Amino acid sequence: MSEHLVVFPSRDGFPLEGVLHVPAGAGPHPAVVVCHPHPLMGGTMHNRVIVAIVRALTARGMAALRFNFRSRYGQGIAEQGDVAGAFDFLTTQPSIAGDCLALAGYSFGAGVAARHAPDEARALALVAPPSGDLSPDLLAGYERPVCIVVGDRDPVSPAADVRAFVAGLVAPTTLHVLPGVDHFFGPGLNRMASLVTDFLTSQVGGELSSDGF
């Protein structure tokens, strides 16, 4: 597996920095854009949940792009342009299969990912999406597969609120509620990453590595 520091523009021209993880083996590889939690609360691409997801993906033969949202907070709306820019960047990379892209996000990043998903993602994984982002019209036009992972002790993403949201979705959706897990995935980190990776590899490809995860 190789890691490359990259700089690319958001769709509206804002410069963004990220790390592109490419698994070993011949490409082009399917890839996932991974969105980090709230930047005003210390969220960056180095967040442990984000890193765990990326590590699991590359172990299963998928590339992953983690990146920092724009330095000027955009209320979760302008950041959709950052996600779009990440997709644009991946489609220019010879090591990436541009028609096999998916999207994942954690917390604030899950809300941004869900708002952007109808545009380009072949599959969507949301980890602990804040209940305040789960409006009835979110994902209203999205019909591709969705996976949501939450903990049953998460006050930011209460399981009851997430279940109600899932009940209104048109998209085929898998919900995992992890027992004894809060918003930060102290316990359950690897389990969460495995569930997200199992889902994404089933939708856009990837191969099980010899050592697994």
C-alpha positions as CSV (number, residue, x, y, z in Angstrom):
1,M,0.0,0.0,0.0
2,S,1.3,3.5,-0.8
3,E,0.3,6.9,0.6
4,H,0.5,10.1,-1.4
5,L,0.1,13.6,0.0
6,V,-2.1,15.4,-2.5
7,V,-3.5,18.9,-3.1
8,F,-6.5,19.4,-5.2
9,P,-9.2,22.1,-5.7
10,S,-12.8,22.0,-4.5
11,R,-15.3,22.3,-7.3
12,D,-15.4,26.1,-6.6
13,G,-11.6,26.4,-6.6
14,F,-10.8,26.2,-2.8
15,P,-7.4,24.4,-2.3
16,L,-7.7,21.2,-0.3
17,E,-5.0,18.9,1.1
18,G,-5.4,15.2,1.5
19,V,-3.8,11.7,1.5
20,L,-4.5,9.2,-1.2
21,H,-4.1,5.6,-0.1
22,V,-3.6,3.1,-2.9
23,P,-3.5,-0.7,-2.2
24,A,-0.8,-3.0,-3.5
25,G,-1.4,-4.7,-6.8
26,A,-2.4,-3.8,-10.3
27,G,-5.0,-1.1,-10.7
28,P,-7.0,0.7,-11.5
29,H,-8.7,0.3,-8.1
30,P,-12.1,1.2,-6.8
31,A,-12.0,4.1,-4.4
32,V,-13.8,5.7,-1.6
33,V,-13.8,9.4,-0.6
34,V,-13.9,9.6,3.3
35,C,-15.2,12.7,5.0
36,H,-14.0,13.8,8.5
37,P,-16.0,15.1,11.5
38,H,-16.7,18.7,12.4
39,P,-13.7,21.0,11.7
40,L,-14.8,23.5,14.4
41,M,-14.6,20.7,17.0
42,G,-11.1,19.5,16.0
43,G,-12.2,17.2,13.2
44,T,-9.5,16.5,10.5
45,M,-8.5,13.8,8.1
46,H,-6.3,12.4,10.9
47,N,-9.3,11.5,13.1
48,R,-9.0,7.9,14.4
49,V,-12.4,6.8,13.0
50,I,-11.4,8.1,9.5
51,V,-8.0,6.4,9.7
52,A,-9.6,3.1,10.8
53,I,-12.0,3.2,7.8
54,V,-9.1,4.0,5.4
55,R,-6.9,1.3,6.8
56,A,-9.7,-1.3,6.5
57,L,-10.5,-0.3,2.9
58,T,-6.9,-0.6,1.7
59,A,-6.6,-4.0,3.4
60,R,-9.4,-5.1,1.2
61,G,-8.0,-3.8,-2.0
62,M,-9.7,-0.5,-2.3
63,A,-8.1,2.9,-2.6
64,A,-9.2,5.7,-0.3
65,L,-8.9,9.5,-0.2
66,R,-9.1,11.3,3.1
67,F,-8.9,15.1,3.0
68,N,-9.4,18.2,5.1
69,F,-12.4,20.3,4.4
70,R,-11.8,23.9,3.4
71,S,-10.3,26.1,6.1
72,R,-13.2,28.5,6.0
73,Y,-16.2,26.7,7.6
74,G,-19.1,26.6,5.2
75,Q,-22.0,25.4,7.4
76,G,-21.8,21.9,5.9
77,I,-23.1,23.4,2.6
78,A,-19.9,24.8,1.0
79,E,-18.2,21.6,2.0
80,Q,-20.2,19.7,-0.5
81,G,-18.1,21.4,-3.1
82,D,-15.0,19.9,-1.4
83,V,-16.5,16.4,-1.7
84,A,-17.2,17.1,-5.4
85,G,-13.6,18.2,-5.8
86,A,-12.4,15.0,-4.3
87,F,-14.4,13.0,-6.8
88,D,-13.1,15.2,-9.6
89,F,-9.6,14.6,-8.4
90,L,-10.0,10.8,-8.2
91,T,-11.3,10.6,-11.8
92,T,-7.9,12.0,-13.0
93,Q,-5.8,9.4,-11.3
94,P,-4.6,6.5,-13.4
95,S,-4.5,4.2,-10.4
96,I,-8.2,4.8,-9.7
97,A,-11.2,3.3,-11.5
98,G,-13.2,6.5,-12.0
99,D,-16.5,4.6,-12.6
100,C,-16.2,2.7,-9.3
101,L,-16.3,5.4,-6.6
102,A,-18.1,5.5,-3.3
103,L,-18.5,7.9,-0.4
104,A,-18.2,7.6,3.3
105,G,-18.4,10.1,6.2
106,Y,-18.3,10.2,10.0
107,S,-20.4,12.5,12.1
108,F,-20.4,16.0,10.5
109,G,-18.7,14.3,7.5
110,A,-21.6,11.9,7.3
111,G,-24.1,14.8,7.0
112,V,-22.0,16.4,4.2
113,A,-21.7,13.1,2.4
114,A,-25.4,12.4,2.6
115,R,-26.2,15.9,1.1
116,H,-23.7,15.3,-1.7
117,A,-24.4,11.6,-2.4
118,P,-27.1,12.0,-5.1
119,D,-24.5,13.5,-7.5
120,E,-21.8,10.8,-8.0
121,A,-21.5,8.1,-5.4
122,R,-22.3,4.5,-6.4
123,A,-22.7,3.6,-2.7
124,L,-22.8,5.6,0.6
125,A,-21.7,4.7,4.1
126,L,-22.7,7.0,7.0
127,V,-21.1,6.5,10.4
128,A,-22.9,8.2,13.3
129,P,-24.7,10.9,11.3
130,P,-25.9,13.6,13.6
131,S,-29.6,13.5,14.2
132,G,-29.9,17.2,13.3
133,D,-28.9,16.3,9.7
134,L,-31.4,13.6,9.3
135,S,-34.2,15.6,7.7
136,P,-37.0,13.7,5.9
137,D,-35.9,15.0,2.5
138,L,-32.3,14.0,3.0
139,L,-31.4,11.3,0.3
140,A,-35.0,11.7,-1.1
141,G,-33.7,11.2,-4.6
142,Y,-31.0,8.7,-3.8
143,E,-31.7,5.1,-4.8
144,R,-28.3,3.5,-4.5
145,P,-27.2,1.3,-1.6
146,V,-26.7,2.9,1.8
147,C,-25.1,1.6,5.0
148,I,-25.4,3.4,8.3
149,V,-23.4,2.4,11.5
150,V,-24.2,3.9,14.9
151,G,-23.7,3.0,18.5
152,D,-26.6,2.4,20.9
153,R,-25.0,4.9,23.4
154,D,-24.6,7.8,21.0
155,P,-26.4,11.0,22.1
156,V,-25.4,12.8,18.9
157,S,-26.8,10.1,16.6
158,P,-29.5,8.3,18.7
159,A,-30.4,4.9,17.3
160,A,-34.1,5.6,17.5
161,D,-33.7,8.7,15.4
162,V,-31.6,6.9,12.8
163,R,-34.2,4.0,12.6
164,A,-36.9,6.5,12.0
165,F,-34.8,8.1,9.2
166,V,-34.1,4.8,7.6
167,A,-37.7,3.9,7.6
168,G,-38.4,6.8,5.2
169,L,-35.6,6.0,2.7
170,V,-36.2,4.7,-0.8
171,A,-32.6,3.5,-1.2
172,P,-31.8,-0.1,-0.1
173,T,-30.4,0.6,3.3
174,T,-28.5,-1.5,5.9
175,L,-28.4,-0.3,9.5
176,H,-26.0,-1.6,12.1
177,V,-26.5,-0.5,15.8
178,L,-23.4,-1.5,17.8
179,P,-24.1,-2.3,21.5
180,G,-22.1,-0.4,24.1
181,V,-20.7,2.1,21.6
182,D,-20.9,5.9,21.8
183,H,-20.3,8.6,19.3
184,F,-16.5,8.2,19.4
185,F,-16.3,4.5,18.9
186,G,-13.9,3.8,21.8
187,P,-15.0,0.2,21.8
188,G,-16.3,-1.0,18.5
189,L,-13.8,0.9,16.3
190,N,-12.6,-2.1,14.3
191,R,-16.1,-3.6,14.1
192,M,-17.4,-0.3,12.6
193,A,-14.6,-0.2,10.1
194,S,-15.2,-3.8,9.1
195,L,-18.9,-3.3,8.6
196,V,-18.3,-0.2,6.4
197,T,-15.7,-2.0,4.4
198,D,-17.7,-5.1,3.9
199,F,-20.5,-3.0,2.5
200,L,-18.4,-0.8,0.2
201,T,-16.4,-3.8,-1.2
202,S,-19.7,-5.5,-1.9
203,Q,-20.9,-2.5,-3.9
204,V,-17.8,-1.2,-5.8
205,G,-15.3,-4.0,-5.6
206,G,-12.1,-4.8,-3.8
207,E,-10.4,-8.0,-2.8
208,L,-9.7,-9.6,0.6
209,S,-6.0,-9.2,1.4
210,S,-4.0,-12.2,2.7
211,D,-3.9,-10.7,6.3
212,G,-7.4,-9.3,6.4
213,F,-8.1,-6.6,8.9
